[in-house]
Amino acid sequence: MKVRKLQQRRGWAFSIAVAIVKPALLATTRHDWIDGEKIPASGGFILVLNHVSHIDPLTAAHVVYDHGRLPRYLAKSGLFKNKALAYFLGAAGQIPVERLSRNAIGAYDAAVRAVQQGECVVVYPEGTITRDPGQWPMTGKSGAARIALATGCPVIPVGQWGAQDLLAPYAKKPDLFPRKLVTMKVGDPVDLSDLLGLPPSHDVTQRATDRIMAAITALVEDVRGEKAPAERFNMRKAGLPETGNPYKKAKKSKKERP
């Protein structure tokens, strides 16, 4: 695995995070970074990947950092309710987003500015941990596509697998031993060139989103050595809530039944 030295100034928040998080990850995971050199060494871009665990933002940050970049996340606004944590996340350049809210437009604007300023912005297009029964990527939301179409920046897809073994979806405790293998495969930039000159529309954004999810899914197939379902899982069609723990709510609803 080839790694790049970080060229950016980390700042105090990232320095503290690296000192705490990286040793913890090395103690609990083994990692296989495939084609990590495809992460741009400089310039603004979006990194998009599938979401399988609450811990995978840390493992994603690990691969980005190992290849010389600092990740800027679109982080759910609930993390910013604690003043101390909000101060820390803000100092690390993380971007709060209020999901399913009109205020999400502010996060979009901040992400566009970050890309234009040469930053690496990490986006989970699914918007939440996958609810697909086989943990395959679901249908995507439009955020990453909209940022890409607005900026013309590279969209770098990543397929990942293994973080869910360290912390299963919505589990309260991690499974620390033995160390878990986390694999991340970085793909070529998603080709959106034919869409960049078109007038903005729902159709154009959806086409870009579909290409992004197709690229991520193909990489996950490579990492897992399996074939994904022909149709991606859709939370709305399945009647599942788009935020929170759907399994916890399902159990509660059973108790409330007469």
SVG drawing of the C-alpha trace seen along z (x, -y; Angstrom):
<svg xmlns="http://www.w3.org/2000/svg" viewBox="-56 -29 61 43">
<polyline fill="none" stroke="black" stroke-width="0.4" points="0.0,0.0 1.4,-3.4 0.7,-6.3 1.2,-10.0 2.4,-12.5 -0.1,-15.1 0.7,-18.4 -2.1,-20.4 -1.9,-22.0 -3.8,-19.8 -4.8,-22.3 -5.3,-21.5 -8.6,-19.6 -7.3,-17.2 -4.0,-16.7 -6.0,-15.6 -8.3,-13.4 -5.4,-11.7 -3.6,-11.1 -6.7,-9.4 -8.5,-7.7 -5.7,-6.3 -4.1,-4.2 -7.5,-3.0 -8.3,-1.9 -4.9,-0.2 -5.5,1.7 -9.0,3.0 -8.8,3.3 -6.6,4.5 -7.0,2.6 -6.7,3.2 -6.6,0.0 -7.0,0.8 -6.1,-1.8 -5.9,-4.5 -3.6,-6.5 -6.8,-7.4 -7.6,-9.8 -6.5,-13.2 -3.3,-14.5 -4.6,-18.1 -7.6,-20.1 -11.2,-20.0 -13.3,-16.8 -16.1,-14.7 -15.4,-11.3 -18.6,-9.1 -19.0,-5.7 -21.5,-3.2 -22.5,-3.4 -22.5,-0.1 -21.8,-1.2 -21.6,-4.2 -17.9,-3.6 -17.1,-3.8 -16.7,-7.6 -13.6,-6.9 -12.3,-4.2 -13.1,-6.4 -11.1,-9.2 -8.3,-6.8 -7.9,-5.9 -8.2,-9.6 -5.6,-10.7 -3.3,-7.8 -3.3,-9.3 -2.4,-12.8 -5.8,-14.5 -8.0,-15.8 -11.7,-14.8 -14.5,-17.3 -17.8,-15.5 -21.4,-16.5 -22.2,-15.6 -25.7,-15.3 -26.6,-18.4 -27.4,-16.4 -23.6,-16.1 -23.4,-19.8 -25.9,-20.2 -23.2,-19.7 -21.3,-23.0 -17.9,-21.4 -18.3,-18.8 -19.6,-21.5 -16.6,-23.6 -14.3,-20.7 -16.1,-19.6 -16.2,-23.2 -12.4,-23.5 -11.9,-20.4 -13.9,-21.8 -16.9,-19.5 -20.2,-20.7 -23.5,-20.3 -26.5,-19.2 -30.1,-19.1 -31.4,-16.0 -34.9,-16.2 -35.0,-19.9 -35.1,-23.1 -32.0,-24.1 -30.0,-21.4 -29.4,-24.0 -26.9,-25.7 -24.9,-22.5 -25.0,-22.3 -23.7,-25.8 -20.9,-25.1 -19.9,-21.9 -19.7,-23.7 -17.5,-26.4 -15.2,-23.7 -14.8,-22.0 -14.1,-25.3 -11.5,-26.0 -9.7,-22.7 -11.0,-20.5 -11.9,-16.8 -15.6,-16.6 -16.9,-13.2 -20.5,-12.4 -22.6,-9.3 -25.1,-9.4 -27.5,-7.0 -27.9,-9.5 -27.9,-6.8 -26.7,-3.3 -28.0,-0.9 -31.3,0.9 -30.8,3.4 -31.2,6.9 -27.8,7.9 -26.2,4.6 -25.8,3.5 -25.9,-0.1 -29.4,-1.6 -30.9,-4.2 -29.0,-7.5 -30.0,-11.0 -29.1,-14.0 -26.6,-15.9 -23.3,-14.6 -24.7,-14.9 -25.8,-18.5 -22.4,-19.5 -20.6,-17.8 -22.8,-19.4 -22.4,-22.9 -18.6,-22.7 -17.5,-20.3 -15.2,-18.7 -14.1,-15.0 -16.4,-12.5 -14.3,-9.7 -16.3,-6.5 -15.3,-4.1 -16.7,-0.7 -16.1,0.5 -16.7,3.6 -15.8,4.8 -16.6,1.9 -19.9,3.5 -18.0,6.4 -16.4,4.0 -19.7,2.2 -22.9,3.7 -25.6,1.3 -27.3,-0.4 -25.3,1.8 -24.4,0.1 -21.1,2.0 -18.3,2.8 -16.9,6.3 -13.2,5.5 -11.5,8.9 -10.1,10.3 -9.1,7.3 -11.5,6.8 -10.5,6.5 -11.7,3.3 -11.4,3.1 -11.8,0.0 -11.5,-0.1 -11.2,-3.5 -12.5,-3.8 -12.0,-6.1 -13.8,-9.4 -17.5,-9.1 -17.9,-10.5 -20.5,-13.3 -18.9,-15.3 -21.9,-15.1 -24.2,-16.4 -22.2,-19.4 -23.3,-21.6 -27.0,-20.8 -29.6,-23.1 -30.2,-22.1 -33.2,-19.8 -34.4,-16.9 -33.7,-14.5 -30.1,-15.6 -29.5,-15.3 -31.1,-11.9 -29.0,-10.6 -25.8,-11.8 -27.0,-10.3 -27.7,-6.9 -24.2,-6.9 -22.6,-7.7 -24.5,-4.8 -23.7,-2.4 -20.0,-3.2 -20.1,-2.6 -22.1,0.6 -19.7,2.0 -16.8,1.4 -18.6,3.1 -19.2,6.1 -15.5,6.3 -14.6,6.0 -17.2,8.6 -16.8,10.9 -20.6,11.1 -23.2,9.7 -25.6,7.0 -29.3,7.2 -30.5,6.0 -32.7,3.3 -31.3,1.1 -33.2,1.0 -35.5,-2.0 -36.4,-3.0 -39.6,-4.9 -41.0,-2.0 -40.2,0.3 -42.0,-2.1 -39.0,-2.6 -38.1,-5.9 -35.2,-7.8 -33.5,-8.6 -33.0,-6.8 -33.0,-3.2 -35.8,-1.5 -35.5,1.7 -36.1,0.0 -39.2,-1.8 -40.5,1.5 -40.3,3.2 -42.0,0.2 -44.9,0.3 -45.5,4.0 -45.9,3.2 -48.3,0.5 -50.6,2.8 -53.8,3.7"/>
</svg>
